[in-house]
């Protein structure tokens, strides 16, 4: 076992995703503060990664976070984007526009009348969820709250499938099914901040990567932390790694994903307090994956940015006509099932659906595909947090609260004063904790 050159750091940041990077940017401004980021992966960015190899350098694809949500001057990434070479001010992304085509499972196009009828019922059910969120004494899942009304809302099977599709937008956004999501915390994830999605043309992962390079942050890659020991009487935290190194520090900032905390990826000595472990256990982690398929040519309408389908599995198909790519977004139980399946089976299933929808055209065989599997990723175990039944803002406060006096916490799942689940949520939490640790170091 090797202690790293006998160095003692003021702060060690575990994880070089957006939360860790945000804290490091603040620490970088303070001299002579000594800090380091320990990152388990062989790259920076965490769940923000742009793939430039699968479909070629001219077709970068974001495998994790794809859009900057809540884009506005208050967004902590706003100032960095202003000075970026790839300023994406014209790339507002809307999942559904007035021209988005809707197809039924048999491939027929659905009339706007039917869509309007389904949306009216969906909005009525959403009003019921909203009303219940303030009237329930004991939390229930969204599914349980609307079940009776949903079961009896229509006899028209096509409208029912459309209602499922609209609820699928919520499930996709939260990355979990309605039976997992809290009614009392319904719509709390965005903290009433308007939804404005900014697409980064060259990839959000590239932007984060460039930000780290520009700032020359001190990072150890391929550094898997296995244990954080605060039991020492000399008041230094000992951080053990898989390759038998030990880092000593005054304070540690843990920014690893909630999925890793749930999976006990890091051992804590002494154990985490019960209130902290309860918060980890009760907060939800969703799963959202992408199936990316490239074709030799486009067979869909090149003006379409998305295609909606009432399939119970493949509802949301995003189109990138410039590089002949379709992205199919899947979440919750469907995403988990697909992770367990053979990739080719999934592609075959999608091809059957596409050939139904475009039965009047020649739909070619794919030339390339990629399926993300965030639940199987040992440095992620899921996509991002959500309010599971029984969790609320107090859960976030507990997830963010320091323990054993020297362990601080950041990450999108700790952002109790803002939004959760997003890149900006993680950045905000990193800035918050950096400020708190700097206050502590001054004492």
Secondary structure, DSSP 8 states (H G I E B T S, - for coil): -EEEEEEEEEEEEE--BHHHHHHHHHHHTSTT--EEEE-SSSSSBTT--EE-SSS-TTS-EESS--EE-S-STTSTTHHHHHTSTT--TT-EE-S--TT-EEE-TTS-B--HHHHHHHHHHHHHHHHHHHHHHHH-SS--BHHHHHHHHHHTS-S-HHHHHHHHHHHHHHHHHHTS-GGGBBSTTTTTTTTT----EEE-TT-HHHHHHHHHHHHT--EESS--EEEEE---TTS-EEEEETTSEEEEEEEEEE---HHHHHTT-SEEES---HHHHHHHHHSEEE-EEEEEEEESS--S-TT-SEEEE--SS--EEEEEGGGTEEEEEEEHHHHHHHHHS-HHHHHHHHHHHHHHHTTTS----EEEEEE--GGG-TTTSSSEEE-BTT--HHHHHHHHS-BTTTEEE-SGGG-TTS--SSHHHHHHHHHHHHHHHHHHHH-
